[in-house]
Amino acid sequence: MLCSRNANDGSLLFISLTSQLLHFIKLLVTNHRHIPAGLFLRLLHRPKSSIFLILPASGKLFFLSAVIYATMKKIFFPLLSLLLLTSCSKDPSACFTAPDEAEINEPIEFINCSVDATGYYWWFDDNDTSNEVNPVKSFSTAGTHLVYLTAYGRNSVIQSKYNRTIRIVRRYIDSIRIRSLAFQNWDADGTGPDLQLIYGSDASKSNLSSREFPDILPPDLPVSIKPFKQVELTDTTWHFTLIDRDGALADTIVTWRFNPVEYGRSEPFVIEKNGHTMELSFYFE
């Protein structure tokens, strides 16, 4: 296989080679009577590229007719140049980057960093596939997921493969803090409200509740609430309702309603409504 050692000037070398071949053959056609039959001819010597083309000294010298010369000019040398250029193209090298961790149903952008590739095939371990350069993909189950990229080179035959894993996690409530309250309309005896938090997703048929915090006054804030069990924050609208509990009766103080996943992965985040402020902390696993 002929190929320049210096890939940067490979095309110029091939053009030079073809040009010098044509020039020599033309000399043979027009001046063959003046060339001794046993002459040793070295057609081309390029030390920097280590390319030699030799016409042997032994045997008869073949004289090319004008017809053969024209045919080689139109067919042989273009094919030779194409062959040399093809032989010097590089094999692909597959590569991509992605975050080490993402949340369930969170869109993940896979950044393709492959080189010398003409096509791509992505395979994800949930049997999803893609031929895009930089696909965007999410996973609906937690755990470690495997992603494969196959990069194709010339003629889609030469391949390079790369794979890596991504950890898909769930979001859980760590703690809830009532940071401020707009104190008004409290109990007639001047005591503060007996706070209780009722919360859950709008899609759920049941709610969760905190213990009661009796007679809360401004110096008692913030009030910290820990869930009694592990509570996953799903990608939907949630409600957090703070009530003043008086025995069997309950007065709603405020209801915060939001999708916690839309607040991103930075925590804790704070939500305020009508002078009432709640802080939500979470963790991933």
Secondary structure, DSSP 8 states (H G I E B T S, - for coil): ----SSGGGHHHHHHHHHHHHHHHHHHHHHHGGGS-TT--EEEEEETTTTEEEEE-SSS------HHHHHHIIIIIHHHHHHHHHHHTS---B--EE--SEEETT--EE-EE--BS-SEEEEEETTS-EE--SS-EE--SS-EEEEEEEEEE-GGGTSEEEEEEEEEEE-EEEEEEEEEE----S--TTS----EEEEEEETT-SS-EE---B-S--GGG-SEEE--SS--B--SS-EEEEEEEEETTEEEEEEEEEE-GGGG-S---EEEEETTEEEEEEEEE-
